[in-house]
């Protein structure tokens, strides 16, 4: 068995406090946002794991409102970048400007920070801007720093990027390269609200409905919580479940469920295994548990794996989405686990 860190009373108290703050945050978010509890939880998980999200949904589904509301409740600096075809890297990173000192008459360059210097960044319609500008996000997302000229500037901490995409408009867009997609922990799908939720949305939007927000978690609290997440213990069988889940998406492993071998061109890499375990840890403490389970891994599998699996033409022609592939893999993996538990041989 793997060695697990000893749980201290202080860490248990921190988990309890985080759970209480999470409940307060969700309650206040529900005063503004209707019917997106799962998306809210996954966004907070990504922040606790020092990672980022990409959100795909139709216009008018409160993507911007969701992020700006979260930033208010976390008392963090919020910046929105509207990506357009003419946006240049310097427009988001910042640039050096030449200024003259009126007292001495000397001229000197001064760096003017761009909108990436914030805590929560909404990269709106990221696929509308050319790859040159998209790539400017790579260093910021991975290294949490920006290099402009000969100087390197550290970004604020915590730092969270939520990028949005419109799933139906393809003209004038630039698909994100796989290397950049892989740096997003979650790809969240935002669908239409159900009938009851849409009635509530209309009721709030067409009346004088107001909801006062008060910060629940500070930036310092978040930084401390990010440290607690890494200390959450994980049993060996949970490690095995997460790694096997990622490996089963790879066609060369020969582990795909029956009928799925022709549907997958490329599978998820090791970063997916890491994210599955980190997200499971964060989800566990949000639910006031100081240990991660296979149920936690299963709960975060879809948003972590769906953008890391490349379907074949056969899959697209048959209407088989990556979500269908992931669900089939999870079902197969759980069946194998039950078979092993009964002492029968199982395919591994």
Number of C-alpha atoms within 10 A of each C-alpha: 6 9 9 11 10 10 12 9 9 9 17 16 11 18 23 18 16 20 18 15 15 20 15 17 22 18 13 20 21 15 14 18 20 17 16 17 14 9 16 18 17 22 25 22 28 23 24 26 22 21 24 24 25 25 24 19 18 18 12 9 14 16 20 17 13 18 20 20 17 23 19 18 19 20 16 20 17 20 19 19 18 14 23 17 15 11 17 16 20 16 16 21 22 18 16 14 10 9 12 11 9 8 6 7 9 9 11 11 11 11 13 12 16 16 17 29 24 21 20 26 23 26 24 21 19 26 23 24 22 21 16 11 21 23 15 18 21 17 12 21 21 14 11 19 19 21 14 15 8 5 8 10 15 12 17 15 17 20 22 27 26 24 23 24 21 17 12 10 11 11 7 11 17 15 15 17 11 12 11 14 17 19 17 24 30 30 24 21 17 15 11 13 14 9 9 10 15 14 12 12 16 10 12 15 11 8 8 7 10 10 10 7 14 13 15 19 19 13 16 10 13 19 15 12 21 17 12 19 25 14 16 23 18 21 15 11 13 18 20 12 22 23 18 17 27 25 21 22 29 20 17 13 11 12 20 24 17 10 9 17 18 14 23 22 17 15 21 21 17 11 14 24 23 16 23 29 25 26 28 30 28 30 27 23 25 24 16 18 17 23 18 23 22 19 12 21 26 18 15 20 26 22 22 26 27 21 22 25 24 19 19 16 14 13 19 12 9 10 10 17 16 22 16 13 24 23 14 16 22 19 12 19 22 15 13 17 16 13 14 13 11 9 8 10 10 13 9 11
